[in-house]
Amino acid sequence: MNTIFEKRAELKRKMRNRERMFAGWVSYSHPSITETFARAGFDFIAIDMEHATISLAEAQRIIAASQSEGVPCIPRPVSHSDDYLKPLMESGSDGMLVQMVNTPEQVENLIKLLKYPPVGRRTYGVNRAQAYGFDFDQYIQSWNETSTFMIQVESIEAVENIEKLLAFDEIDGVMVGPYDISGSLGVPGQTSHPLVIEASKKVIAACEKFGKSCGTQVSDTTPESVQALFDLGYTYAIMGSDLFVLWKWAEKMQGLMNSMR
């Protein structure tokens, strides 16, 4: 079996087994950043296309850079539209992380777009995902069983619907978005607010009940902050991002320069 197919299947297995995992997160488009991150040995790398300006063409190069180091790549598109989902899958992504999923109806529609018949209605084509034809049969025969489908829970509506959302077997994992949850609860930015923690715990408990992986992003990646995440019941941690790394370094340099002027 091709290494890409093996890695894709391994990621889905880890998700379903709720194994402890670590992920990288890229918001900048240059593939060198992804290659550098991938050498660290993350279980997967996610591409932020919701809050970043990464294009579909740039995403394909990021996916290739990640996979070249043996690390699966999961994009987060800006929309639920097939206009974004299909090109990312055809570019060779190992699955999809879909933002702001709130209702069972949205999950049903996403499954139709993400999976081949008879599960969904994804159309058949030839591009990078199928190795430009060389791996066509292997790809279309294995995609439904090996691709990873993750949803982002980031509203109180999604929290209240969480068991209905996770009842779909096709969902492999959840990413909790505490910032948007805090906003929907009327305490924007207060990610440590008791209401936000309570909502997060409800999602974590539901993921355990339904056998789904559950994680979130840690902006300040210290051993203590990451351990606190696992102590809360999460099964994977997204270890900051390229943007956070550069921001914190620049902030530190700003302080250093100001102190020496």
Backbone bond lengths (Angstrom), bond angles and torsions (degrees), N, CA, C in turn:
res aa  C-N    CA-C-N  psi(-1)  N-CA   C-N-CA  omega(-1)  CA-C   N-CA-C  phi
1 M - - - 1.482 - - 1.518 110.19 -
2 N 1.320 116.04 138.80 1.455 122.12 176.83 1.519 110.24 -57.88
3 T 1.342 117.04 141.05 1.469 121.40 -178.22 1.522 111.99 -56.81
4 I 1.331 118.41 -38.53 1.459 120.86 178.98 1.521 110.43 -59.25
5 F 1.320 116.88 -43.07 1.461 120.71 179.49 1.527 110.93 -66.60
6 E 1.317 116.42 -38.67 1.459 120.55 178.10 1.521 111.35 -63.63
7 K 1.319 116.40 -45.91 1.464 121.18 -179.15 1.528 110.76 -65.18
8 R 1.316 116.22 -38.46 1.462 120.60 178.77 1.527 110.60 -63.05
9 A 1.313 115.80 -46.51 1.468 120.30 179.30 1.525 111.12 -65.70
10 E 1.340 116.38 -36.32 1.468 120.45 -179.82 1.524 111.25 -64.97
11 L 1.333 116.72 -41.02 1.459 119.74 178.93 1.522 110.80 -62.63
12 K 1.315 117.20 -44.71 1.463 119.92 179.34 1.529 110.38 -62.50
13 R 1.327 116.52 -40.02 1.469 120.01 178.73 1.520 110.82 -62.45
14 K 1.332 117.16 -43.21 1.460 120.60 178.75 1.522 110.87 -62.58
15 M 1.331 115.98 -40.60 1.464 120.14 177.68 1.525 109.92 -59.43
16 R 1.321 116.34 -50.07 1.458 120.89 -175.44 1.526 112.33 -69.17
17 N 1.318 116.67 -29.12 1.473 120.50 177.45 1.522 112.34 -85.92
18 R 1.322 116.66 -1.47 1.467 122.74 -179.41 1.538 111.43 54.61
19 E 1.326 114.46 42.07 1.461 119.64 177.80 1.527 109.91 -74.42
20 R 1.317 116.26 153.87 1.459 120.38 176.59 1.525 109.13 -69.57
21 M 1.315 115.51 127.19 1.460 120.57 -177.38 1.523 110.87 -135.75
22 F 1.336 114.02 161.80 1.463 121.89 177.67 1.524 108.32 -132.15
23 A 1.325 115.79 137.27 1.464 119.97 -176.77 1.515 111.02 -126.65
24 G 1.322 115.01 152.78 1.457 121.72 171.89 1.520 109.18 -101.51
25 W 1.329 115.33 163.80 1.470 120.43 -175.39 1.517 108.12 -141.86
26 V 1.335 116.95 125.24 1.460 119.78 -179.47 1.525 110.78 -119.06
27 S 1.331 114.75 133.63 1.459 122.64 177.72 1.525 111.38 -116.35
28 Y 1.331 117.06 -10.28 1.459 122.00 178.53 1.518 109.53 -106.02
29 S 1.325 116.05 148.07 1.454 120.87 -165.35 1.525 115.86 -84.56
30 H 1.326 118.62 -18.68 1.466 117.62 -173.07 1.525 110.57 -70.24
31 P 1.338 118.08 127.65 1.473 121.12 -176.41 1.521 114.40 -63.87
32 S 1.340 117.72 -18.76 1.469 119.24 177.86 1.529 111.25 -61.70
33 I 1.325 116.50 -34.97 1.467 120.27 177.72 1.519 109.63 -63.27
34 T 1.323 116.42 -45.08 1.459 120.98 179.49 1.522 110.94 -63.90
35 E 1.329 117.26 -42.61 1.465 120.04 178.70 1.522 110.96 -60.45
36 T 1.324 116.34 -41.16 1.466 120.75 179.06 1.519 110.47 -63.69
37 F 1.328 116.75 -46.64 1.464 120.82 178.46 1.531 110.91 -61.78
38 A 1.327 116.68 -43.13 1.462 120.41 -175.29 1.525 111.93 -62.70
39 R 1.327 117.26 -30.61 1.463 120.32 179.10 1.525 112.34 -65.92
40 A 1.333 116.32 -16.17 1.470 120.06 178.89 1.528 112.02 -75.41
41 G 1.337 116.96 -14.58 1.456 119.60 176.86 1.520 115.02 87.23
42 F 1.336 117.08 31.88 1.468 119.50 175.27 1.528 110.36 -62.54
43 D 1.319 115.75 154.98 1.466 120.04 175.82 1.522 110.98 -72.53
44 F 1.313 117.65 -31.96 1.457 121.76 171.01 1.526 108.66 -159.58
45 I 1.328 115.16 161.71 1.463 121.59 175.57 1.520 107.74 -120.34
46 A 1.332 115.61 131.53 1.464 121.41 178.25 1.522 109.95 -102.50
47 I 1.325 115.62 144.95 1.458 121.86 177.57 1.517 108.45 -107.05
48 D 1.326 117.06 122.18 1.454 120.19 177.58 1.528 109.80 -86.55
49 M 1.323 115.86 102.55 1.457 120.97 176.40 1.526 110.88 -107.16
50 E 1.338 115.71 3.74 1.463 119.98 178.22 1.521 111.37 -84.68
51 H 1.327 116.32 -47.57 1.459 120.65 -176.69 1.529 112.39 -108.17
52 A 1.323 117.17 2.81 1.461 121.47 179.06 1.530 108.79 -110.98
53 T 1.332 116.16 176.76 1.463 121.00 -179.68 1.522 111.80 -106.17
54 I 1.313 116.90 22.18 1.465 121.50 -179.26 1.528 109.43 -67.58
55 S 1.325 115.88 127.16 1.463 121.22 -178.73 1.526 110.26 -87.08
56 L 1.329 115.84 171.96 1.463 120.08 177.61 1.531 111.09 -62.71
57 A 1.328 116.85 -40.90 1.466 120.54 179.59 1.530 110.71 -65.28
58 E 1.330 116.81 -41.24 1.462 120.32 178.12 1.521 110.83 -66.77
59 A 1.334 116.90 -36.48 1.461 120.85 178.81 1.522 111.01 -62.15
60 Q 1.328 117.37 -37.78 1.461 119.60 178.86 1.527 111.06 -61.39
61 R 1.331 116.83 -39.71 1.468 119.67 178.87 1.535 111.30 -69.61
62 I 1.323 116.60 -34.20 1.468 119.95 176.61 1.524 110.09 -66.70
63 I 1.324 117.11 -43.86 1.465 121.36 178.12 1.523 110.14 -58.62
64 A 1.326 116.10 -45.82 1.470 120.43 -179.72 1.520 111.18 -63.41
65 A 1.336 117.19 -40.45 1.463 120.98 -179.77 1.526 110.88 -64.75
66 S 1.305 116.73 -41.95 1.464 120.56 179.23 1.522 111.17 -65.40
67 Q 1.308 116.18 -48.49 1.464 120.33 -178.33 1.522 112.75 -66.85
68 S 1.330 116.73 -27.40 1.472 119.36 179.04 1.523 111.25 -64.63
69 E 1.332 116.64 -22.88 1.465 121.57 177.07 1.529 111.45 -100.28
70 G 1.335 116.40 10.78 1.453 120.71 176.60 1.512 115.28 79.16
71 V 1.338 116.79 21.63 1.468 120.91 -178.29 1.522 109.23 -114.67
72 P 1.336 118.40 122.42 1.466 120.69 177.35 1.527 111.54 -60.68
73 C 1.317 115.98 153.14 1.459 121.33 -176.02 1.528 110.21 -128.28
74 I 1.327 115.34 129.03 1.461 122.77 -176.72 1.530 109.33 -122.78
75 P 1.321 119.39 108.31 1.461 120.76 177.47 1.526 112.14 -76.72
76 R 1.333 115.38 152.03 1.458 121.30 167.91 1.519 106.95 -114.19
77 P 1.337 118.26 99.43 1.466 120.75 -177.74 1.512 111.69 -73.32
78 V 1.324 115.36 164.23 1.460 121.67 -177.09 1.525 111.80 -79.09
79 S 1.327 117.25 -14.31 1.459 121.14 -171.54 1.518 110.67 -143.29
80 H 1.330 116.19 160.77 1.470 121.98 172.08 1.519 111.27 -83.51
81 S 1.311 117.17 -0.17 1.457 121.60 -174.50 1.529 112.33 -71.91
82 D 1.325 115.27 144.03 1.462 121.14 175.51 1.519 111.48 -64.07
83 D 1.329 117.14 -18.21 1.460 121.11 176.34 1.524 111.20 -60.38
84 Y 1.335 116.83 -25.64 1.463 121.90 177.70 1.523 111.20 -104.35
85 L 1.330 116.91 -42.11 1.464 120.22 -174.51 1.527 112.33 -63.26
86 K 1.328 116.57 -48.89 1.461 119.43 -174.93 1.531 112.69 -64.09
87 P 1.351 119.80 -47.83 1.465 118.26 178.75 1.530 113.35 -60.17
88 L 1.340 117.41 -33.59 1.462 119.90 178.89 1.530 110.97 -69.49
89 M 1.310 116.68 -39.74 1.469 119.23 176.53 1.526 110.18 -67.09
90 E 1.313 116.87 -42.66 1.463 119.76 179.08 1.526 111.93 -66.25
91 S 1.330 115.92 -22.65 1.467 120.34 175.97 1.517 112.42 -76.66
92 G 1.336 116.73 -8.67 1.459 120.04 174.78 1.507 115.55 106.37
93 S 1.340 118.23 14.05 1.467 119.12 179.20 1.522 109.84 -59.00
94 D 1.323 115.55 155.65 1.464 120.62 -179.04 1.526 112.28 -92.34
95 G 1.304 116.11 3.32 1.451 121.85 -179.56 1.505 108.59 162.41
96 M 1.331 115.84 -158.31 1.451 119.94 -177.34 1.521 110.05 -150.76
97 L 1.339 115.02 139.92 1.462 122.76 169.98 1.520 106.13 -110.14
98 V 1.324 116.55 112.76 1.459 120.42 -173.71 1.518 109.82 -103.50
99 Q 1.319 114.89 125.02 1.459 120.85 -176.58 1.527 111.80 -79.01
100 M 1.346 114.23 154.92 1.464 123.54 172.41 1.522 113.00 48.64
101 V 1.326 115.42 59.77 1.466 120.81 173.94 1.525 107.67 -97.46
102 N 1.328 116.01 119.17 1.464 120.70 -170.88 1.523 115.26 -118.32
103 T 1.324 117.43 -25.11 1.462 119.69 -171.77 1.531 111.88 -131.94
104 P 1.343 116.76 155.96 1.466 119.87 174.96 1.520 112.63 -59.06
105 E 1.318 116.61 -33.32 1.467 120.24 179.52 1.523 110.98 -63.09
106 Q 1.325 116.50 -38.27 1.463 119.68 177.04 1.522 110.89 -65.84
107 V 1.324 117.03 -40.28 1.472 120.30 178.11 1.525 109.99 -61.94
108 E 1.325 116.81 -46.03 1.465 120.70 179.51 1.530 110.96 -56.79
109 N 1.318 116.83 -44.94 1.457 120.29 -179.30 1.523 111.65 -66.19
110 L 1.326 116.68 -39.19 1.464 120.36 179.67 1.524 111.26 -65.54
111 I 1.313 117.49 -40.11 1.463 120.90 177.73 1.526 110.02 -60.40
112 K 1.328 116.49 -41.39 1.461 120.10 178.27 1.527 111.50 -60.22
113 L 1.336 116.46 -37.28 1.465 120.70 -177.58 1.525 112.65 -80.00
114 L 1.335 116.40 -31.35 1.467 120.23 -171.75 1.526 114.29 -90.83
115 K 1.312 117.80 -21.77 1.460 120.85 -173.99 1.532 111.32 -113.67
116 Y 1.342 114.74 148.89 1.455 120.96 175.03 1.536 110.40 -75.25
117 P 1.343 117.20 159.83 1.467 119.70 172.43 1.540 110.08 -59.46
118 P 1.320 117.83 148.14 1.471 126.88 9.13 1.536 113.76 -89.23
119 V 1.347 117.87 -2.74 1.472 120.05 -178.86 1.518 110.80 -71.84
120 G 1.338 116.14 -46.62 1.457 121.13 -178.80 1.510 111.07 -128.24
121 R 1.323 115.33 -155.50 1.461 119.07 -179.31 1.530 111.29 -134.11
122 R 1.321 116.82 24.99 1.461 119.67 175.02 1.523 109.42 -57.80
123 T 1.313 116.67 135.13 1.458 120.25 -177.96 1.529 110.79 -85.48
124 Y 1.316 114.79 158.05 1.460 121.56 -176.55 1.529 110.80 -92.39
125 G 1.323 115.82 130.97 1.450 120.87 178.07 1.515 109.86 -149.55
126 V 1.311 115.73 -179.72 1.464 121.54 -179.61 1.517 109.05 -127.73
127 N 1.326 116.47 122.21 1.458 121.88 177.35 1.524 107.47 -157.31
128 R 1.331 116.45 -154.35 1.458 119.74 -178.04 1.533 112.19 -60.44
129 A 1.316 117.22 -36.84 1.469 120.65 -178.20 1.525 111.83 -55.56
130 Q 1.318 115.61 -37.23 1.470 120.61 -178.71 1.527 111.35 -97.64
131 A 1.349 116.32 22.01 1.467 122.32 -177.88 1.525 110.06 53.69
132 Y 1.361 115.47 39.91 1.456 122.79 178.39 1.529 112.17 55.58
133 G 1.335 114.82 30.57 1.460 121.37 175.99 1.512 114.00 113.57
134 F 1.324 117.77 -28.43 1.460 121.10 -175.47 1.531 112.72 -62.90
135 D 1.334 117.08 -34.72 1.464 120.78 -177.94 1.527 111.97 -111.57
136 F 1.326 116.94 23.94 1.472 119.78 -172.46 1.523 112.34 -56.29
137 D 1.318 117.72 -52.66 1.464 120.66 -176.32 1.525 111.32 -62.72
138 Q 1.326 116.41 -46.14 1.464 120.30 -178.59 1.529 110.87 -62.76
139 Y 1.311 115.97 -39.41 1.463 119.93 -178.24 1.520 111.31 -66.09
140 I 1.334 117.29 -53.28 1.468 119.03 -174.21 1.529 111.33 -69.10
141 Q 1.328 117.53 -26.94 1.463 120.20 179.30 1.533 112.58 -78.13
142 S 1.349 117.27 -23.72 1.461 119.91 -175.11 1.528 113.72 -106.87
143 W 1.330 118.18 -16.05 1.463 121.00 -170.34 1.525 113.01 -56.54
144 N 1.307 118.05 -50.88 1.465 120.12 -175.56 1.522 112.42 -58.50
145 E 1.333 116.81 -35.53 1.462 120.93 -175.41 1.524 113.33 -89.09
146 T 1.323 118.40 -18.89 1.466 119.84 -174.05 1.522 114.78 -114.03
147 S 1.323 118.19 -17.04 1.471 120.14 -178.84 1.523 110.33 -75.28
148 T 1.320 115.70 149.96 1.466 122.11 -178.19 1.527 110.26 -102.33
149 F 1.323 115.88 128.64 1.463 122.64 177.57 1.522 107.74 -116.69
150 M 1.328 115.03 113.49 1.460 121.64 179.48 1.521 109.22 -117.66
151 I 1.321 115.24 143.48 1.461 119.49 174.72 1.523 109.02 -115.39
152 Q 1.322 114.99 151.25 1.457 119.97 176.00 1.527 108.67 -103.33
153 V 1.326 114.95 123.46 1.460 122.22 177.93 1.520 106.89 -99.82
154 E 1.321 115.97 111.42 1.462 119.11 -173.04 1.525 112.88 -146.72
155 S 1.339 115.35 29.98 1.460 120.14 173.70 1.518 108.40 -148.54
156 I 1.323 116.12 157.71 1.451 119.31 179.04 1.523 110.45 -66.61
157 E 1.336 117.32 -27.50 1.467 120.43 175.51 1.522 110.61 -62.47
158 A 1.328 116.69 -44.75 1.464 120.84 178.83 1.523 110.88 -65.41
159 V 1.327 116.61 -39.45 1.471 120.24 178.42 1.524 109.95 -61.14
160 E 1.314 116.84 -44.47 1.464 120.90 -179.49 1.531 111.82 -67.50
161 N 1.325 117.15 -27.88 1.468 122.06 -179.69 1.521 113.13 -96.21
162 I 1.332 117.85 7.09 1.461 120.89 -165.65 1.526 113.67 -55.47
163 E 1.314 118.80 -41.38 1.468 119.39 -178.35 1.525 111.10 -69.10
164 K 1.327 117.66 -34.58 1.458 120.72 176.09 1.533 110.55 -66.59
165 L 1.325 116.71 -36.28 1.465 120.50 179.35 1.522 111.01 -68.92
166 L 1.315 116.00 -44.71 1.463 120.36 -174.63 1.520 113.11 -78.17
167 A 1.332 117.37 -7.17 1.460 120.44 177.42 1.528 111.55 -67.45
168 F 1.331 117.32 -16.52 1.464 120.98 177.77 1.528 109.12 -79.04
169 D 1.315 116.20 119.10 1.463 120.57 -176.79 1.524 111.97 -63.28
170 E 1.322 117.74 -25.95 1.465 120.95 -176.41 1.526 112.73 -66.49
171 I 1.326 117.95 -20.79 1.467 120.73 178.71 1.522 109.39 -76.52
172 D 1.336 115.73 127.30 1.464 121.40 -178.92 1.518 112.97 -100.67
173 G 1.327 116.92 -30.06 1.454 119.14 -175.34 1.509 112.18 -157.96
174 V 1.319 113.92 166.28 1.458 122.54 -179.09 1.522 108.82 -129.52
175 M 1.326 116.24 141.56 1.454 121.74 167.97 1.520 107.62 -114.73
176 V 1.313 116.41 122.83 1.452 121.64 178.48 1.528 108.79 -85.19
177 G 1.332 116.39 131.75 1.464 121.94 178.30 1.515 110.45 -109.11
178 P 1.331 118.34 88.40 1.470 120.35 -173.94 1.518 114.61 -64.93
179 Y 1.341 118.28 -28.80 1.466 119.32 -179.76 1.520 110.85 -64.98
180 D 1.333 116.51 -48.44 1.460 119.08 -179.59 1.526 111.27 -71.04
181 I 1.330 117.33 -33.07 1.464 119.21 175.07 1.525 109.75 -62.04
182 S 1.331 116.35 -42.30 1.464 119.35 179.28 1.527 110.79 -61.47
183 G 1.321 116.68 -38.24 1.454 119.90 178.06 1.514 112.39 -65.42
184 S 1.343 115.73 -41.72 1.459 118.67 -178.67 1.522 111.80 -71.64
185 L 1.332 117.26 -16.97 1.460 121.71 177.44 1.525 112.42 -94.59
186 G 1.330 116.20 0.16 1.458 119.76 178.27 1.506 115.05 83.41
187 V 1.338 116.84 14.73 1.472 121.04 177.65 1.532 108.40 -128.26
188 P 1.335 117.97 58.91 1.467 121.45 -172.08 1.522 113.39 -56.09
189 G 1.341 114.50 131.35 1.460 121.05 177.61 1.506 114.74 84.42
190 Q 1.326 117.94 -11.99 1.469 121.41 -178.12 1.532 109.33 -91.49
191 T 1.333 115.54 74.61 1.464 120.00 -173.93 1.528 113.18 -70.95
192 S 1.325 117.22 -14.88 1.464 120.46 177.43 1.530 111.72 -99.06
193 H 1.320 117.03 6.72 1.471 120.72 179.38 1.537 109.16 -62.82
194 P 1.326 118.17 141.32 1.475 121.08 -179.71 1.523 113.60 -52.47
195 L 1.332 118.29 -35.94 1.462 120.64 179.17 1.531 111.37 -65.46
196 V 1.325 116.19 -38.28 1.465 120.94 179.21 1.528 110.29 -69.79
197 I 1.317 116.54 -43.56 1.471 120.85 178.01 1.522 110.37 -62.03
198 E 1.328 116.74 -42.59 1.465 120.82 179.06 1.524 111.08 -61.51
199 A 1.337 116.17 -43.64 1.467 120.52 178.69 1.529 110.81 -64.12
200 S 1.324 116.56 -42.56 1.463 120.94 179.39 1.522 111.04 -62.48
201 K 1.319 116.42 -41.61 1.471 120.56 179.50 1.526 111.49 -63.52
202 K 1.323 116.57 -34.14 1.460 119.95 177.80 1.530 110.53 -64.70
203 V 1.318 116.06 -40.63 1.470 120.53 178.41 1.519 110.25 -67.89
204 I 1.325 116.66 -43.81 1.466 121.22 179.69 1.520 110.80 -59.21
205 A 1.319 116.81 -44.40 1.468 121.64 -179.34 1.526 111.02 -65.01
206 A 1.328 116.89 -40.11 1.460 120.39 179.42 1.529 111.02 -66.29
207 C 1.335 117.06 -38.57 1.467 120.80 177.67 1.522 110.80 -62.79
208 E 1.311 116.62 -39.90 1.471 120.06 177.37 1.528 110.39 -64.36
209 K 1.319 116.44 -42.93 1.462 121.76 -179.68 1.522 111.83 -61.52
210 F 1.340 116.40 -41.71 1.458 120.33 -175.40 1.532 113.54 -95.53
211 G 1.325 117.22 2.18 1.451 120.17 177.63 1.508 114.57 71.28
212 K 1.328 116.29 39.43 1.466 121.50 178.92 1.524 109.94 -111.78
213 S 1.325 115.82 145.95 1.457 119.79 173.38 1.523 109.56 -69.85
214 C 1.334 116.60 147.95 1.460 120.00 -176.86 1.524 109.30 -141.52
215 G 1.323 116.59 127.41 1.456 119.48 -178.51 1.509 112.04 -148.44
216 T 1.319 114.76 179.46 1.455 121.77 176.48 1.516 108.16 -157.38
217 Q 1.323 115.87 176.19 1.456 121.35 -176.88 1.524 110.30 -97.89
218 V 1.328 115.84 139.16 1.457 121.89 176.52 1.522 107.30 -108.93
219 S 1.311 117.03 114.57 1.467 119.26 -177.40 1.517 111.87 -76.16
220 D 1.323 116.91 -37.78 1.468 122.50 179.51 1.517 107.87 -108.71
221 T 1.333 116.28 93.03 1.459 120.62 -170.29 1.524 111.79 -85.66
222 T 1.317 115.01 89.13 1.453 122.43 171.50 1.524 107.91 -111.15
223 P 1.334 118.59 159.45 1.463 119.34 176.51 1.522 112.12 -54.64
224 E 1.324 116.04 -37.39 1.464 120.08 -178.31 1.528 111.63 -68.06
225 S 1.335 116.86 -43.32 1.464 119.59 -177.47 1.525 111.56 -69.11
226 V 1.324 116.88 -37.39 1.461 120.06 179.05 1.529 110.68 -70.50
227 Q 1.327 116.67 -40.87 1.469 119.87 178.20 1.525 110.94 -64.43
228 A 1.321 116.45 -36.66 1.471 120.29 178.27 1.523 110.22 -62.39
229 L 1.310 116.66 -36.67 1.463 121.35 177.66 1.534 110.28 -62.65
230 F 1.330 116.74 -47.67 1.461 119.61 179.43 1.525 111.46 -67.34
231 D 1.321 117.02 -35.54 1.465 120.60 178.07 1.526 111.00 -62.38
232 L 1.342 116.45 -29.34 1.455 120.72 179.65 1.527 111.49 -74.37
233 G 1.329 115.90 -17.88 1.463 120.06 177.86 1.509 115.53 117.31
234 Y 1.341 116.86 -0.28 1.458 119.41 175.99 1.529 109.59 -67.14
235 T 1.331 116.13 153.16 1.461 120.34 179.79 1.531 112.94 -107.76
236 Y 1.330 117.56 -16.97 1.470 119.31 174.52 1.520 109.99 -140.21
237 A 1.327 114.90 155.09 1.463 121.64 -179.57 1.520 109.29 -126.68
238 I 1.330 115.64 130.42 1.464 120.83 171.19 1.518 106.74 -90.18
239 M 1.320 115.30 116.77 1.461 121.77 -167.99 1.530 111.72 -87.20
240 G 1.344 115.08 76.22 1.460 119.43 177.87 1.507 111.99 67.35
241 S 1.325 116.48 -144.78 1.465 121.88 179.10 1.520 109.08 -167.95
242 D 1.337 115.59 168.37 1.462 119.19 176.16 1.526 110.61 -62.05
243 L 1.329 116.68 -37.90 1.462 120.36 179.00 1.527 111.20 -63.32
244 F 1.334 116.92 -45.02 1.464 120.65 179.66 1.533 111.25 -62.24
245 V 1.339 115.44 -41.32 1.469 119.76 -179.28 1.525 110.49 -60.41
246 L 1.331 116.32 -48.42 1.466 120.11 -178.26 1.525 111.67 -68.99
247 W 1.312 116.13 -39.53 1.463 120.47 178.77 1.533 110.62 -60.77
248 K 1.329 116.88 -48.55 1.465 120.23 -177.36 1.524 111.16 -66.95
249 W 1.348 116.88 -36.93 1.465 119.78 177.48 1.525 109.76 -65.46
250 A 1.340 116.70 -46.34 1.463 120.33 -179.16 1.529 111.16 -63.46
251 E 1.317 116.94 -37.79 1.461 121.54 178.30 1.532 110.37 -64.30
252 K 1.331 115.07 -40.80 1.462 119.93 177.83 1.524 110.88 -65.38
253 M 1.328 116.65 -42.46 1.456 120.81 179.07 1.530 110.90 -66.03
254 Q 1.317 116.85 -35.86 1.464 121.39 177.06 1.514 110.35 -59.31
255 G 1.338 116.25 -46.00 1.454 120.69 178.46 1.505 112.57 -63.77
256 L 1.345 114.68 -41.30 1.474 119.66 179.84 1.525 110.38 -63.13
257 M 1.340 116.68 -46.66 1.462 120.36 -178.75 1.519 111.48 -64.44
258 N 1.320 116.06 -42.58 1.472 119.61 179.96 1.512 112.08 -62.75
259 S 1.341 116.01 -34.15 1.447 119.72 -179.53 1.534 113.03 -73.55
260 M 1.337 116.68 -16.02 1.463 120.45 -175.47 1.521 113.15 -112.78
261 R 1.329 117.08 3.97 1.475 118.87 -178.93 1.536 109.46 -77.66
